[in-house]
Amino acid sequence: MAVIGVCFLLGGLLSPVWAGSKGKSPVAPYVEITSPAAEFPTNAGEVTVTVHFKADANPTDKKEKATGNVKTIILLLNGKEVARFENKPNVKEDTIDFTVDISGIVDQAIVFAAQAFQGNVNAGGAATSVPVPVIVDRTAPALDQLTPAPESFVPTAKPTISTRIIDALAGVDAATLVMKLDGNPVAAAFADNVLSFTPQADLAEGEHTVAVTAKDTAGNEATAAWTFAVDTEAPVL
């Protein structure tokens, strides 16, 4: 396996490349991006893109001997070249890791694709992989609509405690959600973007503290903390 470090360029959409070769039928290689998976969410400054190639358009036939060559592998980011690998003539199949700097990209989907060329990039058979979108998300989820309202008084000892959690790009990672009531984790449920908990036992009169932690699938974390007070006693006249 070869490993290559690169910087990124940002541009338009990708397009397949095919070219004839002096009247001969081009031998199109096979190329695919095996990692990351499509729609992979990340907040990292770089991403490793793994490309597998074979000097044959039919990689699933293990008995078939690879024909032709793979001379050049080009990695595209949003249709623009960000890395290039020159293969050895006797290597018919291999896997390459490209490390791509994405630190300057903020909150958007980007698309990777790989091209494999049999010969000269302007003259030989070529193939383009299936595009692989990656979600770059550097913004933490938003927590709002806190219930009971912060610093409010509630006339019930079993109030529903909830917050809405929204992450428009990578999406909320439900497995990371934690709600604590007076410092103790509670079994809150998450549905329709709302994390909620209703105590089975009466809460004590007076002030209570709620703390919620949430992450999106890219790993960005947000927290919310507030207090409310239970007041079920009628005023003394």
MARDREN-542088 format. One record per residue: x, y, z of N, C-alpha, C in turn. Coordinates in pm, whole numbers, always signed. Layout:
N
- X,Y,Z,X,Y,Z,X,Y,Z $
...
END
This chain:
237
- +84,-120,+0,+0,+0,+0,+88,+124,+0 $
- +52,+220,-86,+124,+346,-88,+48,+450,-9 $
- +118,+542,+56,+56,+647,+135,+107,+781,+87 $
- +14,+872,+58,+50,+1001,+0,-15,+1112,+80 $
- +62,+1218,+116,+8,+1335,+183,-8,+1448,+83 $
- -123,+1517,+87,-151,+1621,-11,-221,+1738,+55 $
- -232,+1851,-18,-316,+1963,+20,-437,+1963,-72 $
- -537,+2047,-42,-658,+2039,-121,-677,+2165,-205 $
- -756,+2146,-308,-804,+2253,-392,-954,+2236,-399 $
- -1028,+2343,-420,-1173,+2336,-421,-1224,+2384,-555 $
- -1319,+2309,-611,-1365,+2350,-743,-1503,+2300,-773 $
- -1530,+2276,-906,-1663,+2239,-950,-1685,+2090,-944 $
- -1785,+2042,-1018,-1823,+1903,-1014,-1733,+1818,-1101 $
- -1725,+1689,-1069,-1638,+1599,-1144,-1706,+1555,-1272 $
- -1623,+1505,-1367,-1675,+1448,-1490,-1584,+1334,-1531 $
- -1641,+1222,-1584,-1558,+1111,-1627,-1468,+1150,-1743 $
- -1354,+1081,-1756,-1260,+1108,-1863,-1240,+981,-1944 $
- -1265,+989,-2073,-1240,+879,-2164,-1167,+932,-2285 $
- -1074,+853,-2338,-1000,+899,-2454,-958,+780,-2537 $
- -951,+798,-2667,-903,+693,-2755,-752,+687,-2753 $
- -692,+582,-2813,-547,+566,-2809,-498,+513,-2943 $
- -478,+607,-3040,-419,+575,-3169,-490,+459,-3237 $
- -623,+461,-3233,-700,+362,-3303,-719,+232,-3228 $
- -651,+213,-3115,-664,+90,-3038,-773,+106,-2933 $
- -839,-4,-2903,-940,+1,-2798,-871,+18,-2663 $
- -909,+119,-2587,-845,+140,-2457,-881,+29,-2359 $
- -787,-8,-2277,-810,-106,-2171,-839,-28,-2043 $
- -966,-18,-2009,-1004,+64,-1895,-973,-8,-1765 $
- -901,+53,-1674,-877,-9,-1542,-1004,-5,-1458 $
- -994,-64,-1342,-1100,-56,-1243,-1048,+29,-1127 $
- -1133,+116,-1074,-1091,+201,-962,-1211,+230,-874 $
- -1188,+227,-744,-1294,+260,-649,-1234,+322,-524 $
- -1316,+403,-456,-1279,+457,-325,-1341,+365,-221 $
- -1256,+302,-141,-1305,+207,-40,-1325,+271,+97 $
- -1267,+387,+117,-1282,+459,+243,-1248,+606,+219 $
- -1325,+697,+278,-1436,+678,+371,-1563,+632,+300 $
- -1662,+592,+380,-1791,+555,+325,-1866,+680,+279 $
- -1961,+660,+191,-2042,+772,+143,-2116,+837,+259 $
- -2124,+969,+257,-2189,+1050,+360,-2116,+1046,+494 $
- -1988,+1009,+490,-1909,+1006,+614,-1902,+1146,+674 $
- -1941,+1163,+803,-1935,+1294,+867,-1803,+1313,+940 $
- -1746,+1433,+933,-1620,+1458,+1001,-1607,+1605,+1037 $
- -1534,+1630,+1147,-1495,+1766,+1183,-1343,+1779,+1188 $
- -1274,+1679,+1133,-1128,+1675,+1137,-1068,+1771,+1035 $
- -939,+1799,+1052,-869,+1887,+960,-818,+1818,+836 $
- -818,+1685,+838,-776,+1609,+722,-855,+1479,+716 $
- -859,+1421,+598,-930,+1296,+579,-843,+1203,+494 $
- -841,+1076,+529,-767,+977,+451,-862,+910,+352 $
- -827,+919,+225,-907,+859,+119,-831,+737,+66 $
- -892,+621,+76,-829,+496,+31,-884,+458,-105 $
- -794,+438,-200,-831,+406,-338,-776,+269,-375 $
- -861,+185,-429,-820,+53,-479,-829,+53,-631 $
- -725,+1,-696,-726,-5,-843,-680,-141,-891 $
- -722,-176,-1013,-682,-300,-1078,-678,-277,-1228 $
- -581,-338,-1293,-564,-319,-1438,-664,-404,-1515 $
- -789,-394,-1478,-894,-471,-1543,-1027,-410,-1504 $
- -1120,-406,-1597,-1251,-348,-1568,-1343,-445,-1496 $
- -1300,-570,-1477,-1382,-671,-1413,-1311,-726,-1289 $
- -1308,-651,-1181,-1230,-691,-1063,-1291,-806,-985 $
- -1417,-840,-1012,-1482,-945,-935,-1445,-1085,-983 $
- -1391,-1095,-1103,-1351,-1225,-1157,-1209,-1255,-1113 $
- -1195,-1335,-1008,-1063,-1364,-951,-977,-1450,-1044 $
- -1041,-1529,-1134,-967,-1617,-1222,-912,-1543,-1343 $
- -972,-1430,-1373,-931,-1356,-1491,-801,-1280,-1464 $
- -705,-1299,-1550,-577,-1231,-1535,-592,-1086,-1577 $
- -540,-996,-1494,-550,-854,-1524,-473,-822,-1651 $
- -537,-746,-1739,-472,-705,-1864,-447,-556,-1861 $
- -356,-512,-1945,-325,-370,-1950,-244,-326,-1829 $
- -246,-197,-1804,-169,-139,-1694,-250,-31,-1627 $
- -205,+7,-1510,-255,+127,-1444,-134,+216,-1422 $
- -128,+322,-1500,-10,+409,-1495,-24,+520,-1393 $
- -142,+582,-1388,-160,+700,-1304,-293,+693,-1231 $
- -292,+729,-1104,-414,+745,-1025,-424,+891,-985 $
- -539,+951,-1012,-563,+1091,-975,-681,+1097,-880 $
- -664,+1168,-769,-773,+1189,-675,-832,+1327,-698 $
- -965,+1331,-708,-1037,+1456,-731,-1115,+1496,-607 $
- -1115,+1624,-577,-1200,+1681,-474,-1287,+1787,-540 $
- -1417,+1762,-543,-1510,+1851,-612,-1466,+1876,-756 $
- -1415,+1769,-820,-1379,+1776,-961,-1242,+1830,-991 $
- -1167,+1872,-891,-1033,+1926,-911,-929,+1830,-854 $
- -818,+1816,-926,-713,+1726,-881,-649,+1777,-752 $
- -638,+1686,-654,-571,+1720,-528,-453,+1628,-500 $
- -443,+1518,-574,-331,+1426,-554,-315,+1338,-677 $
- -191,+1292,-696,-161,+1206,-811,-59,+1101,-766 $
- -79,+978,-812,+12,+868,-782,+54,+802,-912 $
- +186,+789,-933,+239,+722,-1051,+274,+578,-1013 $
- +203,+484,-1074,+218,+344,-1040,+337,+280,-1111 $
- +395,+177,-1050,+503,+102,-1113,+446,+14,-1224 $
- +520,-5,-1335,+467,-79,-1450,+425,-222,-1418 $
- +490,-287,-1324,+460,-427,-1297,+351,-448,-1191 $
- +296,-340,-1137,+193,-350,-1034,+56,-341,-1101 $
- -15,-453,-1102,-145,-459,-1169,-261,-425,-1076 $
- -239,-436,-947,-346,-411,-850,-284,-364,-719 $
- -347,-262,-658,-293,-211,-532,-396,-120,-466 $
- -361,-78,-345,-443,+15,-269,-355,+131,-224 $
- -408,+252,-237,-332,+373,-205,-410,+455,-104 $
- -340,+514,-8,-399,+609,+87,-355,+750,+52 $
- -452,+838,+31,-424,+980,+12,-471,+1055,+137 $
- -386,+1139,+194,-426,+1222,+307,-451,+1364,+256 $
- -575,+1408,+271,-619,+1534,+212,-649,+1636,+321 $
- -591,+1754,+309,-614,+1864,+403,-749,+1927,+372 $
- -842,+1921,+469,-973,+1984,+451,-998,+2088,+561 $
- -891,+2135,+623,-905,+2227,+737,-970,+2360,+698 $
- -961,+2397,+572,-1021,+2523,+528,-1165,+2510,+483 $
- -1221,+2390,+489,-1359,+2368,+447,-1448,+2366,+570 $
- -1557,+2440,+565,-1645,+2453,+681,-1790,+2425,+641 $
- -1851,+2332,+711,-1995,+2308,+706,-2050,+2297,+563 $
- -2007,+2193,+495,-2060,+2165,+361,-2027,+2022,+322 $
- -2099,+1974,+222,-2070,+1843,+165,-1966,+1859,+55 $
- -1867,+1770,+54,-1767,+1769,-51,-1772,+1632,-119 $
- -1713,+1622,-238,-1722,+1498,-315,-1583,+1456,-360 $
- -1547,+1332,-327,-1423,+1273,-376,-1453,+1176,-489 $
- -1359,+1167,-584,-1364,+1065,-688,-1220,+1034,-728 $
- -1199,+913,-778,-1066,+872,-821,-1070,+835,-969 $
- -963,+866,-1040,-949,+829,-1180,-826,+740,-1196 $
- -839,+635,-1276,-728,+545,-1307,-703,+549,-1457 $
- -578,+571,-1497,-542,+584,-1638,-453,+467,-1679 $
- -486,+407,-1794,-406,+298,-1847,-270,+347,-1894 $
- -268,+463,-1957,-145,+520,-2009,-138,+667,-1978 $
- -90,+744,-2074,-86,+889,-2057,-226,+941,-2028 $
- -235,+1036,-1937,-367,+1085,-1896,-444,+1149,-2011 $
- -375,+1187,-2116,-441,+1250,-2230,-461,+1155,-2347 $
- -414,+1029,-2333,-416,+942,-2450,-466,+801,-2424 $
- -477,+758,-2300,-510,+619,-2276,-650,+599,-2221 $
- -687,+468,-2206,-814,+437,-2144,-816,+481,-2000 $
- -931,+525,-1954,-942,+576,-1818,-1076,+537,-1760 $
- -1082,+533,-1629,-1207,+506,-1559,-1215,+597,-1438 $
- -1338,+633,-1401,-1363,+717,-1285,-1447,+641,-1185 $
- -1411,+648,-1060,-1484,+577,-955,-1621,+638,-932 $
- -1702,+565,-858,-1828,+621,-809,-1794,+736,-713 $
- -1859,+851,-727,-1830,+963,-636,-1864,+928,-492 $
- -1785,+980,-399,-1808,+956,-256,-1823,+1091,-186 $
- -1945,+1125,-144,-1963,+1251,-70,-1918,+1236,+75 $
- -1861,+1343,+129,-1818,+1350,+269,-1879,+1475,+330 $
- -1932,+1464,+450,-1996,+1577,+517,-1897,+1640,+614 $
- -1857,+1763,+585,-1768,+1838,+675,-1856,+1926,+763 $
- -1859,+1896,+891,-1946,+1967,+986,-1862,+2009,+1106 $
- -1848,+2139,+1124,-1769,+2191,+1235,-1855,+2267,+1337 $
- -1986,+2257,+1324,-2078,+2330,+1411,-2151,+2233,+1503 $
- -2152,+2263,+1631,-2219,+2176,+1730,-2370,+2184,+1715 $
- -2441,+2084,+1764,-2588,+2089,+1761,-2642,+2208,+1839 $
- -2762,+2250,+1802,-2830,+2358,+1873,-2930,+2298,+1972 $
- -2924,+2345,+2097,-3018,+2302,+2201,-3105,+2421,+2238 $
- -3236,+2407,+2219,-3327,+2517,+2251,-3460,+2460,+2300 $
- -3557,+2548,+2318,-3689,+2511,+2369,-3678,+2430,+2499 $
- -3604,+2487,+2594,-3583,+2421,+2722,-3711,+2422,+2805 $
- -3745,+2305,+2859,-3867,+2291,+2939,-3837,+2210,+3065 $
- -3887,+2254,+3181,-3950,+2381,+3211,-3858,+2499,+3176 $
- -3915,+2612,+3153,-3836,+2728,+3116,-3734,+2760,+3225 $
- -3617,+2804,+3187,-3514,+2837,+3286,-3564,+2936,+3391 $
- -3534,+2905,+3516,-3567,+2989,+3632,-3718,+3005,+3652 $
- -3794,+2910,+3599,-3939,+2917,+3617,-3983,+2834,+3737 $
- -4107,+2855,+3779,-4170,+2775,+3884,-4276,+2687,+3820 $
- -4281,+2560,+3860,-4381,+2469,+3803,-4470,+2418,+3916 $
- -4602,+2407,+3891,-4695,+2368,+3997,-4716,+2217,+4005 $
- -4624,+2138,+3951,-4635,+1993,+3957,-4503,+1933,+4002 $
- -4511,+1822,+4073,-4390,+1755,+4122,-4335,+1656,+4020 $
- -4406,+1638,+3909,-4360,+1548,+3803,-4360,+1621,+3668 $
- -4283,+1726,+3656,-4283,+1802,+3530,-4207,+1727,+3420 $
- -4250,+1744,+3297,-4174,+1692,+3184,-4057,+1785,+3157 $
- -3939,+1727,+3152,-3816,+1804,+3129,-3768,+1771,+2988 $
- -3744,+1873,+2907,-3709,+1844,+2768,-3630,+1958,+2705 $
- -3566,+1923,+2593,-3500,+2022,+2508,-3503,+1973,+2365 $
- -3518,+2063,+2273,-3506,+2028,+2132,-3358,+2030,+2095 $
- -3315,+1931,+2014,-3175,+1922,+1970,-3174,+1910,+1819 $
- -3111,+2008,+1753,-3111,+2014,+1607,-2968,+2018,+1557 $
- -2939,+1938,+1454,-2812,+1948,+1382,-2843,+1927,+1234 $
- -2838,+2034,+1159,-2888,+2032,+1022,-2798,+1958,+924 $
- -2669,+1946,+954,-2576,+1892,+855,-2545,+1745,+881 $
- -2467,+1715,+983,-2428,+1577,+1009,-2537,+1498,+1079 $
- -2623,+1566,+1153,-2728,+1499,+1227,-2687,+1467,+1369 $
- -2785,+1460,+1457,-2761,+1433,+1598,-2724,+1286,+1617 $
- -2623,+1261,+1698,-2585,+1125,+1735,-2661,+1088,+1862 $
- -2772,+1018,+1846,-2860,+989,+1959,-2791,+910,+2069 $
- -2691,+831,+2032,-2622,+748,+2132,-2540,+831,+2230 $
- -2513,+956,+2198,-2429,+1039,+2285,-2509,+1128,+2379 $
- -2641,+1128,+2366,-2723,+1222,+2442,-2728,+1184,+2590 $
- -2704,+1282,+2675,-2707,+1261,+2820,-2786,+1374,+2884 $
- -2883,+1336,+2966,-2955,+1434,+3048,-2932,+1400,+3194 $
- -2898,+1503,+3273,-2881,+1484,+3417,-2978,+1576,+3491 $
- -3038,+1522,+3594,-3127,+1598,+3680,-3065,+1600,+3819 $
- -3033,+1718,+3864,-2965,+1735,+3994,-2838,+1651,+4001 $
- -2765,+1645,+3889,-2637,+1575,+3883,-2644,+1427,+3855 $
- -2764,+1371,+3845,-2780,+1227,+3823,-2835,+1199,+3683 $
- -2774,+1106,+3608,-2826,+1072,+3476,-2967,+1015,+3486 $
- -3052,+1051,+3390,-3188,+999,+3385,-3212,+933,+3250 $
- -3314,+847,+3245,-3345,+772,+3123,-3433,+856,+3031 $
- -3373,+953,+2966,-3447,+1040,+2876,-3465,+973,+2740 $
- -3575,+1003,+2674,-3605,+947,+2542,-3585,+1055,+2436 $
- -3537,+1012,+2318,-3514,+1107,+2208,-3601,+1068,+2090 $
- -3690,+1158,+2050,-3778,+1135,+1936,-3817,+1268,+1876 $
- -3822,+1272,+1743,-3862,+1394,+1671,-3780,+1515,+1716 $
- -3651,+1493,+1734,-3555,+1599,+1770,-3574,+1653,+1911 $
- -3648,+1583,+1995,-3671,+1629,+2132,-3624,+1522,+2230 $
- -3540,+1563,+2325,-3496,+1477,+2434,-3580,+1510,+2556 $
- -3650,+1410,+2612,-3743,+1441,+2721,-3741,+1334,+2829 $
- -3780,+1377,+2947,-3787,+1288,+3064,-3895,+1338,+3157 $
- -3979,+1244,+3204,-4080,+1275,+3304,-4054,+1187,+3426 $
- -4025,+1244,+3541,-3993,+1163,+3659,-4113,+1081,+3704 $
- -4086,+958,+3751,-4193,+873,+3803,-4225,+907,+3948 $
- -4125,+953,+4020,-4146,+992,+4159,-4153,+1144,+4170 $
- -4222,+1191,+4268,-4234,+1335,+4287,-4098,+1397,+4315 $
- -4074,+1511,+4252,-3955,+1589,+4284,-3979,+1668,+4411 $
- -3873,+1693,+4482,-3884,+1771,+4605,-3919,+1916,+4572 $
- -3982,+1979,+4667,-4010,+2122,+4653,-3878,+2198,+4642 $
- -3878,+2302,+4561,-3760,+2386,+4551,-3688,+2372,+4417 $
- -3565,+2419,+4414,-3490,+2431,+4289,-3429,+2298,+4244 $
- -3428,+2280,+4111,-3367,+2162,+4049,-3283,+2207,+3929 $
- -3178,+2131,+3902,-3085,+2165,+3795,-3088,+2058,+3687 $
- -3091,+2103,+3562,-3089,+2013,+3446,-2963,+2043,+3365 $
- -2896,+1938,+3319,-2781,+1952,+3230,-2794,+1851,+3117 $
- -2775,+1897,+2994,-2786,+1811,+2876,-2659,+1825,+2793 $
- -2606,+1712,+2749,-2491,+1708,+2658,-2532,+1635,+2531 $
- -2494,+1691,+2416,-2530,+1630,+2288,-2414,+1645,+2190 $
- -2397,+1543,+2106,-2299,+1548,+1998,-2368,+1518,+1865 $
- -2311,+1572,+1758,-2356,+1529,+1626,-2268,+1414,+1579 $
- -2301,+1356,+1463,-2228,+1238,+1416,-2086,+1272,+1371 $
- -2054,+1401,+1359,-1917,+1442,+1328,-1833,+1460,+1454 $
- -1896,+1455,+1571,-1823,+1467,+1697,-1827,+1603,+1763 $
- -1899,+1698,+1705,-1912,+1830,+1768,-2007,+1821,+1888 $
- -1968,+1883,+1999,-2044,+1870,+2124,-2106,+2002,+2166 $
- -2227,+1993,+2220,-2296,+2110,+2275,-2355,+2073,+2411 $
- -2369,+2173,+2497,-2428,+2150,+2629,-2531,+2258,+2659 $
- -2623,+2225,+2746,-2720,+2323,+2797,-2745,+2291,+2944 $
- -2756,+2395,+3025,-2784,+2376,+3167,-2879,+2485,+3214 $
- -2975,+2447,+3295,-3069,+2546,+3346,-3131,+2494,+3476 $
- -3200,+2583,+3544,-3268,+2548,+3669,-3416,+2582,+3660 $
- -3493,+2511,+3739,-3635,+2543,+3758,-3669,+2506,+3902 $
- -3785,+2549,+3947,-3825,+2521,+4085,-3963,+2457,+4088 $
- -3977,+2356,+4172,-4107,+2293,+4195,-4176,+2366,+4310 $
- -4298,+2410,+4285,-4374,+2482,+4388,-4519,+2436,+4379 $
- -4553,+2337,+4459,-4689,+2282,+4456,-4772,+2326,+4576 $
- -4711,+2400,+4665,-4781,+2440,+4787,-4860,+2569,+4763 $
- -4983,+2568,+4810,-5066,+2687,+4797,-5012,+2798,+4887 $
- -5026,+2921,+4844,-4978,+3032,+4928,-5056,+3041,+5059 $
- -4988,+3083,+5163,-5052,+3100,+5293,-5105,+3242,+5303 $
- -5233,+3252,+5327,-5295,+3384,+5335,-5301,+3431,+5480 $
END
